[in-house]
Every structure is written in structure tokens, then in C-alpha cells.
Amino acid sequence: MRLAATVGAAAKWGTAGHGDGTFQAPVTYSSGGQFPYSLAVGDVNGDGKPDLVVTNLYENSGSTNGSLGVLLGNGDGTSERVLRR
């Protein structure tokens, strides 16, 4: 089992289960914007590996526009940096 969550200004992703009800320490990735507020997991690029899509309230600290961050999964609980904003 894996978990993904938005925490503060980042996305936590790739915490793998040990099989005993506990998880490894989370890995923090940039969400590609400011104040991530929702996420979805799916195979965005068709490679069979789960990817993370994060919506951000703001594109950056001086913006009033939202943004979308796509983190392509490597299939091992890690991710590439944000693909798009």
C-alpha cells in the first residue's frame, strides 16, 4: 500500500507499507505551485505506473492563478520532479 497527501506547500508521496500496518518515512516533492489542495493518483502517461496529479491554489507567491502539478511515478514509490505547471 502507498499513501499520498498534500501537506503545507508540498506533496508527500511514495510511503510504502511494511506489511505490518506501518509505513516507511514519506518523501517530499514540490507540487509545482503554492498551497496544494487536492490530488489524484492515476496512470497519466500510460506506462502502467501510478502518477500523482496535484492542484495548487496559486502558481507562485505573486500569482492569483491556480496551477496543476504532475509527478510521474517511477514504479518504486519515487517520482520525477513536477512535469507541468
C-alpha positions in Angstrom: 0.0 0.0 0.0 1.2 3.5 -0.7 0.0 6.9 0.6 -0.1 10.3 -1.0 -1.1 13.6 0.7 -0.7 17.3 0.4 1.0 18.8 3.5 1.7 22.6 3.7 3.3 23.6 0.4 4.4 20.2 -0.8 3.2 16.8 -1.8 4.1 13.7 0.3 4.3 10.7 -2.0 5.8 7.2 -2.0 5.4 6.0 1.5 5.4 2.2 1.1 3.8 -0.1 3.6 6.0 -2.6 5.5 3.1 -5.2 5.6 2.7 -4.9 9.4 0.5 -1.8 9.5 3.4 0.7 9.5 4.8 2.8 6.7 8.3 4.0 5.6 9.1 7.7 6.1 7.4 9.9 3.4 9.3 11.6 0.6 8.5 15.2 0.0 8.2 16.6 -3.6 7.4 20.1 -4.8 3.8 20.3 -6.0 4.8 22.8 -8.7 2.9 25.7 -7.1 1.8 27.2 -3.8 -0.7 25.7 -1.4 -1.6 22.3 -2.9 -5.2 21.4 -2.0 -6.2 18.3 -3.9 -4.6 15.3 -5.5 -5.3 12.3 -7.6 -3.4 9.2 -8.5 -3.6 7.6 -11.9 -1.5 6.5 -14.8 -1.2 9.8 -16.7 1.4 8.8 -19.3 0.2 5.2 -19.9 3.4 3.4 -18.6 1.5 1.3 -16.1 3.0 3.2 -13.1 0.9 5.4 -10.8 1.4 9.1 -11.2 0.4 11.9 -8.9 -1.6 15.0 -10.1 -1.8 17.9 -7.6 -3.9 21.1 -7.9 -2.4 24.2 -6.4 -4.3 27.2 -5.2 -1.6 29.5 -6.6 1.0 29.2 -9.4 3.6 31.1 -7.3 3.7 33.5 -4.4 2.8 36.6 -6.6 0.1 34.9 -8.6 -3.7 34.7 -8.3 -3.9 31.9 -10.8 -4.0 28.2 -9.8 -1.7 25.6 -11.2 -1.5 21.8 -11.8 1.5 19.7 -11.0 2.1 16.3 -12.5 4.7 14.0 -10.9 5.4 10.9 -13.0 5.9 7.8 -10.8 8.9 5.6 -11.3 7.0 2.5 -10.1 9.1 2.1 -6.9 7.4 4.7 -4.7 9.5 7.6 -6.0 8.7 10.2 -8.6 10.3 12.5 -11.1 10.1 16.2 -10.4 7.0 18.1 -11.5 6.3 17.7 -15.2 4.0 20.7 -15.8 2.5 23.6 -14.0 
